[in-house]
Amino acid sequence: MQRRVRTRAIAVVSALGLTGVLGGCGVGGGSSEVTLRLVAADYGTGKADSSEKYWAGLAERYESEHPDVKIDVSVYSWNDVDRKVKEMVDAGDPPDMAQIGAYADYAAKDMLYKAGDLLSIPVQADFVSQLSTAGEVNSVQYGMPFASSTRVLFYNKELFDKAGITPPRTWDELAADAEALKAEGVKYPYALPLGPEEAQAETMQWLLSGGGGYTDITGIYSVDSAPNVETFAWLKDELVGKGLTGPVAPGKLDRADAFEAFAAGDVGMLNGHPSMMEMAKKKGVEFGMVPTPGAEGESEATLGVADWMMAFNKNGNRDQVGDFLDFVYSEENVLEFSREYNLLPVTNSASRAMAASDRDKELKPFLDQLPTSELYPVGNTSWAAVNAAVKKQIGKAVAPGGSPAGVLGGLQATATRAENAE
């Protein structure tokens, strides 16, 4: 359901970060007043913490100093926001800005402003480097990171103490811990969510821990590389095949269900992002967090995820949008949003402030991993097709009778076709 935030008159538009797009605006009847439309995703879990409250407060502060600009914000759930923006674009009426999950398709169609044409130099230079790079198409930044997160391995301290085990650093240690947890009757020794909700995340986390990834160092898809096949063969043989991933087949287990099971005390270990902390705390689950185990030791890389802000060029208003986005990406505003939703700042200044603050100490394990995190290949317009195929197919790689090499080979073929179609 749409949530709409109306703000008062505002002067100019600055930089919106992380996951949003600002909506188009118009000037009526010779008036100098400009209305900027922004479509944004909802990071809240209900009305009490809906993102529309964040945007309403931010817009009010901005408008109080810019009486000739109005900010009109529409907030949608993640189930709807990308579709809503696409419908607006298809109808020839894009918003000025959008804060959503992907930008590359719109950039490839020359619908977006370059970040450098909007933001002041200090603001653009303040983005965390790998997030800024991930926002580029052909070495030009169009996507502005708005929110980010990384992954760590969560474990249930009570279950670990009962089993007499310590947190794993390697795959073999993880499998041994899972065996011990299973022997104690733990329902999900290791929760492996490869269901369609967010299989691409769990998949990439494991590929990285095995020294692989969706692409090689040149950015070319390498889904069926030898390291990737070895990783999924290990998962199939050493975890799934030995009954260490719980009663629900990994291909049918969604991330949200795995998180809920952890919060209910039924999971020994899983890969999780910062929101898992609040879920576990609310249910009284005592948890620990360690870096993701790798094949031979602690994984050298972890999954980084970013949501994106973009600005459509059809309606003009470049100066106003740029000014507003500069405001959005101020250290104060980036910190406020990150703290409200347990996310990582996308700017260096806010990251430094968070790292130095005692109030943010629980986010430090995630923040420490951000500089070495790797993101999805979101700059490739082909990623949408590959992402959809991974969600649909990857669970079959670890199913009984499944072939890791065959499934990954099929995904590689999908990636090659998608690339050639560009």
C-alpha positions as CSV (number, residue, x, y, z in Angstrom):
1,M,0.0,0.0,0.0
2,Q,1.3,3.5,-0.8
3,R,2.3,5.7,2.0
4,R,2.5,9.3,1.0
5,V,4.4,12.1,2.7
6,R,3.7,15.7,1.8
7,T,6.2,18.3,2.8
8,R,6.0,22.0,2.8
9,A,7.7,24.4,0.3
10,I,11.4,23.6,0.0
11,A,14.2,25.4,-2.0
12,V,16.4,23.0,-3.7
13,V,17.1,19.3,-4.0
14,S,20.3,17.7,-2.9
15,A,21.6,14.2,-2.8
16,L,19.5,11.3,-1.7
17,G,21.5,8.2,-0.9
18,L,21.4,4.6,-0.7
19,T,18.1,3.2,-1.9
20,G,15.9,5.9,-3.4
21,V,14.8,7.8,-6.4
22,L,13.5,11.4,-6.3
23,G,10.3,12.0,-8.2
24,G,9.7,14.5,-11.0
25,C,8.4,17.9,-10.4
26,G,6.8,20.7,-12.3
27,V,6.5,24.4,-12.1
28,G,3.1,25.8,-12.5
29,G,1.8,29.1,-14.1
30,G,5.0,31.1,-14.1
31,S,5.6,30.4,-10.4
32,S,9.2,30.1,-9.3
33,E,8.2,27.3,-6.8
34,V,9.5,23.9,-7.7
35,T,8.1,20.6,-6.6
36,L,10.4,17.6,-6.5
37,R,8.9,14.1,-6.5
38,L,10.7,11.3,-4.7
39,V,9.7,7.7,-4.7
40,A,11.4,5.8,-1.8
41,A,11.4,2.3,-0.3
42,D,10.1,1.6,3.2
43,Y,12.7,0.1,5.6
44,G,10.4,0.0,8.5
45,T,8.5,-3.0,9.9
46,G,5.2,-1.1,10.5
47,K,3.7,2.3,10.9
48,A,5.7,3.2,14.0
49,D,9.0,3.0,12.2
50,S,7.9,3.6,8.6
51,S,10.5,5.4,6.4
52,E,7.8,8.0,5.6
53,K,8.5,9.4,9.1
54,Y,12.2,9.8,8.2
55,W,11.5,11.5,4.9
56,A,8.8,13.8,6.4
57,G,11.3,15.0,9.0
58,L,14.1,15.4,6.5
59,A,11.9,17.3,4.0
60,E,10.6,19.6,6.7
61,R,14.1,20.5,7.8
62,Y,15.1,21.2,4.2
63,E,12.0,23.1,3.3
64,S,12.4,25.4,6.3
65,E,15.5,26.8,4.6
66,H,14.4,26.5,1.0
67,P,10.9,28.1,0.8
68,D,10.8,27.9,-3.0
69,V,11.1,24.1,-3.2
70,K,8.6,21.4,-2.2
71,I,9.5,17.8,-1.6
72,D,6.7,15.4,-2.4
73,V,7.6,11.9,-1.2
74,S,5.8,8.6,-1.9
75,V,6.9,5.6,0.2
76,Y,6.2,2.0,-0.9
77,S,7.0,-1.4,0.5
78,W,9.9,-3.3,-1.1
79,N,7.4,-5.6,-2.7
80,D,6.0,-2.7,-4.7
81,V,8.5,0.2,-5.0
82,D,10.6,-1.0,-8.0
83,R,7.4,-1.8,-9.9
84,K,5.8,1.5,-9.0
85,V,8.8,3.4,-10.4
86,K,8.8,1.3,-13.6
87,E,5.1,2.0,-14.1
88,M,5.8,5.7,-13.8
89,V,8.6,5.6,-16.2
90,D,6.6,3.5,-18.7
91,A,3.8,6.1,-18.5
92,G,6.3,8.8,-19.4
93,D,6.0,10.4,-16.0
94,P,9.2,9.4,-14.0
95,P,9.8,10.9,-10.6
96,D,12.6,13.4,-10.1
97,M,14.3,10.9,-7.8
98,A,13.9,7.2,-6.9
99,Q,15.4,5.3,-4.0
100,I,15.1,1.7,-5.0
101,G,17.0,-1.5,-5.6
102,A,18.6,-1.1,-9.0
103,Y,19.6,1.7,-11.4
104,A,21.5,0.2,-14.3
105,D,18.5,-0.3,-16.7
106,Y,17.6,3.3,-16.4
107,A,21.2,4.5,-16.8
108,A,21.5,2.3,-19.9
109,K,18.5,4.1,-21.5
110,D,20.1,7.6,-20.7
111,M,17.2,8.4,-18.3
112,L,19.4,9.4,-15.4
113,Y,21.6,12.3,-14.4
114,K,25.2,11.5,-13.8
115,A,26.1,11.8,-10.1
116,G,28.8,14.3,-11.0
117,D,26.3,16.6,-12.6
118,L,24.2,16.7,-9.4
119,L,26.3,16.4,-6.3
120,S,29.0,18.8,-5.0
121,I,32.5,17.5,-5.3
122,P,32.9,16.9,-1.5
123,V,29.6,15.0,-1.3
124,Q,30.4,12.7,-4.3
125,A,33.9,12.1,-3.0
126,D,32.6,11.1,0.5
127,F,30.9,7.9,-0.8
128,V,32.6,4.7,0.4
129,S,34.8,3.8,-2.6
130,Q,33.5,0.3,-3.5
131,L,29.9,1.5,-3.2
132,S,30.6,4.5,-5.4
133,T,32.3,2.1,-8.0
134,A,29.3,-0.2,-7.8
135,G,27.1,2.7,-8.9
136,E,29.0,3.1,-12.2
137,V,28.1,2.1,-15.7
138,N,31.0,2.3,-18.2
139,S,33.0,4.1,-15.5
140,V,30.5,6.8,-15.0
141,Q,28.5,7.0,-11.7
142,Y,24.7,7.1,-12.0
143,G,23.7,5.2,-9.0
144,M,24.2,6.9,-5.6
145,P,24.4,4.4,-2.7
146,F,21.7,5.1,-0.1
147,A,22.0,2.3,2.4
148,S,24.3,-0.7,2.8
149,S,24.9,-3.8,4.8
150,T,27.3,-6.7,5.1
151,R,27.0,-10.2,6.4
152,V,28.5,-12.0,9.4
153,L,27.9,-15.5,10.8
154,F,25.4,-15.4,13.7
155,Y,25.4,-18.2,16.2
156,N,23.2,-19.0,19.2
157,K,25.4,-18.8,22.3
158,E,23.1,-21.0,24.4
159,L,23.0,-23.8,21.9
160,F,26.7,-23.6,21.4
161,D,27.4,-23.8,25.1
162,K,25.1,-26.7,25.4
163,A,26.9,-28.5,22.6
164,G,30.3,-27.6,24.0
165,I,31.5,-26.0,20.8
166,T,33.1,-22.7,19.7
167,P,32.4,-20.5,16.7
168,P,33.9,-21.8,13.4
169,R,36.6,-20.2,11.3
170,T,36.6,-22.7,8.5
171,W,34.1,-24.8,6.6
172,D,35.3,-28.0,8.3
173,E,34.8,-26.4,11.7
174,L,31.4,-25.2,10.6
175,A,30.4,-28.7,9.6
176,A,31.7,-30.2,12.8
177,D,29.8,-27.6,14.9
178,A,26.7,-28.4,12.9
179,E,27.1,-32.1,13.7
180,A,27.4,-31.3,17.4
181,L,24.3,-29.1,17.3
182,K,22.4,-31.8,15.4
183,A,23.3,-34.3,18.1
184,E,21.8,-32.0,20.7
185,G,18.5,-31.9,18.7
186,V,18.9,-28.4,17.2
187,K,16.2,-28.1,14.5
188,Y,18.4,-26.1,12.1
189,P,22.1,-26.7,12.9
190,Y,23.0,-24.4,10.0
191,A,20.1,-22.5,8.2
192,L,20.8,-22.4,4.5
193,P,18.2,-20.1,2.8
194,L,18.4,-20.8,-0.9
195,G,14.7,-20.2,-1.4
196,P,13.4,-17.6,-4.0
197,E,13.2,-14.6,-1.6
198,E,16.9,-13.9,-1.3
199,A,18.9,-16.9,-2.6
200,Q,21.3,-14.6,-4.5
201,A,22.6,-13.3,-1.2
202,E,23.3,-16.6,0.5
203,T,24.7,-17.9,-2.7
204,M,27.2,-15.1,-3.2
205,Q,28.3,-15.3,0.5
206,W,29.2,-18.9,0.0
207,L,30.9,-18.3,-3.4
208,L,33.0,-15.5,-1.9
209,S,34.0,-17.7,1.1
210,G,35.2,-20.3,-1.4
211,G,37.3,-17.9,-3.4
212,G,34.8,-17.4,-6.2
213,G,31.9,-15.1,-7.0
214,Y,29.4,-14.3,-9.7
215,T,32.1,-12.6,-11.8
216,D,35.8,-12.8,-12.2
217,I,38.3,-9.9,-11.5
218,T,37.5,-8.4,-14.9
219,G,33.8,-8.3,-14.3
220,I,32.9,-11.2,-16.6
221,Y,30.4,-13.7,-15.4
222,S,32.1,-16.9,-14.1
223,V,29.2,-18.5,-12.3
224,D,30.3,-22.1,-13.2
225,S,34.0,-21.5,-12.3
226,A,35.9,-24.4,-10.6
227,P,35.9,-22.7,-7.2
228,N,32.1,-22.1,-7.4
229,V,31.4,-25.7,-8.4
230,E,33.6,-26.9,-5.5
231,T,31.8,-24.7,-3.0
232,F,28.4,-26.0,-3.9
233,A,29.6,-29.6,-4.1
234,W,30.9,-29.1,-0.5
235,L,27.5,-27.7,0.6
236,K,25.6,-30.5,-1.0
237,D,27.9,-33.3,0.4
238,E,29.0,-32.0,3.8
239,L,26.0,-30.0,5.0
240,V,22.7,-30.7,3.1
241,G,23.5,-34.4,2.4
242,K,24.3,-35.0,6.1
243,G,21.1,-33.5,7.3
244,L,22.7,-30.5,8.9
245,T,20.5,-27.7,7.3
246,G,17.2,-28.5,9.0
247,P,13.8,-30.0,8.0
248,V,13.1,-27.5,5.2
249,A,14.9,-28.1,1.9
250,P,17.3,-25.2,1.3
251,G,15.6,-24.4,-2.0
252,K,12.4,-23.8,-0.2
253,L,13.7,-22.0,2.8
254,D,13.5,-18.2,2.5
255,R,15.7,-15.8,4.3
256,A,12.8,-14.3,6.4
257,D,11.8,-17.7,7.6
258,A,15.4,-18.6,8.5
259,F,15.7,-15.3,10.5
260,E,12.4,-16.0,12.3
261,A,13.6,-19.5,13.2
262,F,16.9,-18.0,14.6
263,A,14.9,-15.6,16.7
264,A,12.8,-18.5,17.9
265,G,15.9,-20.3,19.1
266,D,15.7,-23.1,16.5
267,V,18.9,-22.2,14.5
268,G,22.4,-22.8,15.6
269,M,24.1,-20.7,12.8
270,L,23.2,-18.6,9.8
271,N,24.6,-15.8,7.7
272,G,22.8,-12.6,8.7
273,H,22.8,-8.8,8.3
274,P,22.3,-6.2,11.0
275,S,18.5,-6.5,11.3
276,M,19.0,-10.0,12.7
277,M,20.3,-8.4,15.9
278,E,17.0,-6.6,16.7
279,M,15.0,-9.7,15.9
280,A,17.0,-11.9,18.2
281,K,17.1,-9.3,21.0
282,K,13.3,-8.9,21.0
283,K,12.9,-12.7,21.4
284,G,15.6,-12.9,24.1
285,V,18.0,-15.0,22.1
286,E,21.6,-14.5,23.2
287,F,23.8,-14.5,20.0
288,G,27.3,-14.0,18.9
289,M,28.8,-12.8,15.6
290,V,32.0,-13.8,13.8
291,P,33.3,-13.3,10.3
292,T,32.1,-15.7,7.7
293,P,34.2,-18.9,7.7
294,G,36.1,-19.8,4.5
295,A,37.3,-22.9,3.0
296,E,40.8,-22.7,4.7
297,G,40.2,-19.9,7.2
298,E,38.2,-16.7,7.8
299,S,36.7,-15.6,4.5
300,E,38.8,-12.9,2.8
301,A,35.6,-11.2,1.4
302,T,32.1,-10.8,2.5
303,L,28.9,-9.9,0.7
304,G,28.1,-6.2,0.6
305,V,24.6,-5.0,-0.4
306,A,23.6,-1.5,-1.3
307,D,20.3,0.2,-2.3
308,W,20.4,3.1,-4.7
309,M,19.3,6.6,-5.2
310,M,19.0,7.9,-8.7
311,A,17.7,11.1,-10.4
312,F,15.7,11.0,-13.6
313,N,16.6,13.8,-16.1
314,K,13.3,14.1,-17.9
315,N,11.8,16.9,-15.7
316,G,15.0,19.0,-15.4
317,N,15.4,20.6,-12.0
318,R,19.0,19.5,-11.9
319,D,20.2,22.2,-9.6
320,Q,17.4,21.7,-7.2
321,V,17.7,17.9,-7.1
322,G,21.5,18.2,-6.6
323,D,21.1,20.6,-3.7
324,F,18.6,18.5,-2.0
325,L,20.7,15.4,-2.4
326,D,23.7,17.2,-0.9
327,F,21.5,17.7,2.1
328,V,20.4,14.1,2.1
329,Y,24.0,12.9,2.2
330,S,25.1,15.1,5.0
331,E,26.9,13.3,7.8
332,E,24.0,14.0,10.2
333,N,21.3,12.7,7.9
334,V,23.2,9.6,6.8
335,L,23.9,8.7,10.4
336,E,20.2,9.3,11.4
337,F,18.9,7.0,8.7
338,S,21.6,4.3,9.3
339,R,20.9,4.2,13.1
340,E,17.1,4.2,12.7
341,Y,17.2,1.1,10.5
342,N,20.4,-0.7,11.6
343,L,22.2,-0.2,8.3
344,L,25.7,0.9,7.4
345,P,26.5,4.4,6.3
346,V,27.4,4.9,2.7
347,T,29.7,7.8,3.3
348,N,33.2,7.9,4.8
349,S,32.3,10.7,7.2
350,A,29.3,9.0,8.7
351,S,31.2,5.7,8.8
352,R,34.0,7.3,10.8
353,A,31.5,8.8,13.2
354,M,29.8,5.5,13.7
355,A,33.0,3.7,14.2
356,A,34.0,6.1,17.0
357,S,30.6,6.1,18.8
358,D,29.8,3.7,21.6
359,R,26.1,3.8,20.7
360,D,27.0,2.0,17.4
361,K,29.3,-0.7,18.8
362,E,27.0,-3.5,17.8
363,L,27.2,-2.5,14.2
364,K,31.0,-2.5,14.3
365,P,31.5,-6.1,13.1
366,F,29.5,-5.2,10.0
367,L,31.2,-1.8,9.6
368,D,34.6,-3.4,9.8
369,Q,33.8,-5.7,6.8
370,L,32.5,-3.0,4.5
371,P,35.9,-2.0,3.1
372,T,36.5,-5.5,1.9
373,S,33.0,-6.4,0.9
374,E,32.0,-7.3,-2.6
375,L,28.7,-6.3,-4.2
376,Y,26.4,-7.8,-6.8
377,P,27.3,-6.8,-10.3
378,V,24.5,-4.2,-10.2
379,G,26.2,-2.1,-12.9
380,N,25.4,-4.8,-15.5
381,T,21.9,-4.5,-16.9
382,S,22.1,-8.3,-17.3
383,W,22.2,-8.7,-13.6
384,A,18.4,-8.6,-13.3
385,A,18.0,-11.7,-15.4
386,V,20.9,-13.5,-13.7
387,N,19.5,-12.6,-10.2
388,A,16.1,-13.9,-11.1
389,A,17.5,-17.2,-12.4
390,V,19.7,-17.7,-9.3
391,K,16.6,-17.3,-7.1
392,K,14.7,-19.9,-9.1
393,Q,17.4,-22.5,-9.8
394,I,20.2,-22.5,-7.2
395,G,18.4,-24.6,-4.6
396,K,18.5,-27.5,-7.1
397,A,22.3,-27.5,-6.9
398,V,22.2,-28.9,-3.3
399,A,19.0,-31.0,-3.6
400,P,19.2,-34.9,-3.6
401,G,20.3,-36.0,-7.0
402,G,21.1,-32.4,-8.0
403,S,24.3,-31.5,-9.9
404,P,26.2,-28.4,-8.7
405,A,28.1,-28.3,-12.0
406,G,24.9,-28.7,-14.0
407,V,23.0,-26.0,-12.2
408,L,25.8,-23.5,-12.2
409,G,26.5,-24.3,-15.8
410,G,22.9,-23.5,-16.6
411,L,23.1,-20.2,-14.7
412,Q,26.3,-19.3,-16.6
413,A,24.4,-19.9,-19.9
414,T,21.7,-17.6,-18.7
415,A,24.3,-14.9,-17.8
416,T,26.0,-15.2,-21.2
417,R,22.7,-14.9,-23.0
418,A,21.7,-11.8,-20.9
419,E,25.1,-10.2,-21.6
420,N,24.8,-10.9,-25.3
421,A,21.3,-9.4,-25.4
422,E,22.5,-6.0,-24.1
